Amino acid sequence: LGMAPWLVGNAVAPQLAARWGLGAAEVGWLTSAVQLGFVAGTALSAVLNLADLVSGRVLVAVSALGAAASNAVLVAVPGYPAALAARFLTGLFLAGVYPPAMKMAATWFRSSRGLAIGALIGALTMGKALPYLLRAGDAVAWESVVLAVSAGAAGGALLVGVAYHDGPFAFPRRSFSWALAGTVAAHRETRLAVLGYLGHMWELYAMWTWLPAFLAASAIARGAAAEHASAVASVHAFATIAIGAAGCLWGGWMADRIGRERLVSLAMAASGGCALVIGLFFGAHPLLLLPIAAVWGFFVGADSAQFSALVTEVAPPHAVGTALTLQTSLGFLLTTATIQLVPAIAGTAGWQWAFPVLAAGPVAGIAAIARLKRGAFVPRQPRQ
């Protein structure tokens, strides 16, 4: 519920584009603004050590309320620049929801930590898909979609604020230190885990942002009417992103059995392969195209939680919260590049060639994890 505001701007982009006369690049900035806000929020949190100093319950509850409010503002903004500001603020507040939540989940588990964080990231993935499901009905006004998502985020804040408390394996707290972020950056194992995560992030949000447009364009290429194609693409986009929740659970279950390094490499190889080939099915019958999209949606997020779990295992114990925050800050900063890159390629070469460039991320990520694995680190908290 707390993360549902993330892709609202993209889910209602056709209505906003018609309202303000937006092109593809400007639509992309509706999502990139959230990414940049998230980067700013996570960078500020990392420098101030908020995730290691402030109670996760308080930080997540207050941040989710802020995200709900800034998301709701979208229905009242006078124009596109104000909409970008509202989306930036939404991302800024979401920086206090996502990273602390991973640390909070980790306090409840030593064994099966991968599955636990996988369940959490699966929930976040389902939340990000939710606006597409709400948008799927043609009769639903875009304002109703936005406000419903904000109501859900406020409800999530209430649940955490009232009902959550840390588990028995809480990480040690420490006093504030300006050097804590530098300590994390200098730690070799953490650095390699973060580099692997960057390869994953190169692909993830560009896929989530632009696959709905790809599916709609593919339907139009088959001869579907534009309005019908948009509605159908929203349903398919919800299914494709939401299936990532199952991928996260599978990834957590597998990682606790075969190891996180093997799991993330397997998932990146599968998702990168889908990025390479899905363009070949542009304009094809849905029975051919949608299975590829579903496989991509399943694997593209299956490793998300495991990169985070990996950081909780290899980072210095007193800096886990800051390490997770720094990891996500760098990763989401990188996503702004590919979110803008994909529509530029589609506009020049066509949607058939828009996604292969995303496969470069998994290749680089697999290489970083291979170096980490060769280092043969011993996890701080053993898997059982």
ABEGO torsion letter per residue (X at the ends): XAAAAAAAAAAAAAAAAAAAGBBAAAAAAAAAAAAAAAAAAAAAAAAAGAAAABBAAAAAAAAAAAAAAAAAAAAABABAAAAAAAAAAAAAAAAAAAAAAAAAAAAABABGAAAAAAAAAAAAAAAAAAAAAAAABAABBAAAAAAAAAAAAAAAAAAAAAABBBBAABBBBBBBBAAAAAAAAABAAAAAAAAAAAAAAAAAAAAAAAAAAAAAAAAAAAGBBAAAAAAAAAAAAAAAAAAAAAAAAAAAAAAAAAEAAAAAAAAAAAAAAAAAAAAAABGBBAAAAAAAAAAAAAAAAAAAAAAAAAAAAABBAAAAAAAAAAAAAAAAAAAAAAAAAAAAAAAAAEAAAAAAAAAAAAAAAAAAAAAAAAAGBBBABBBX
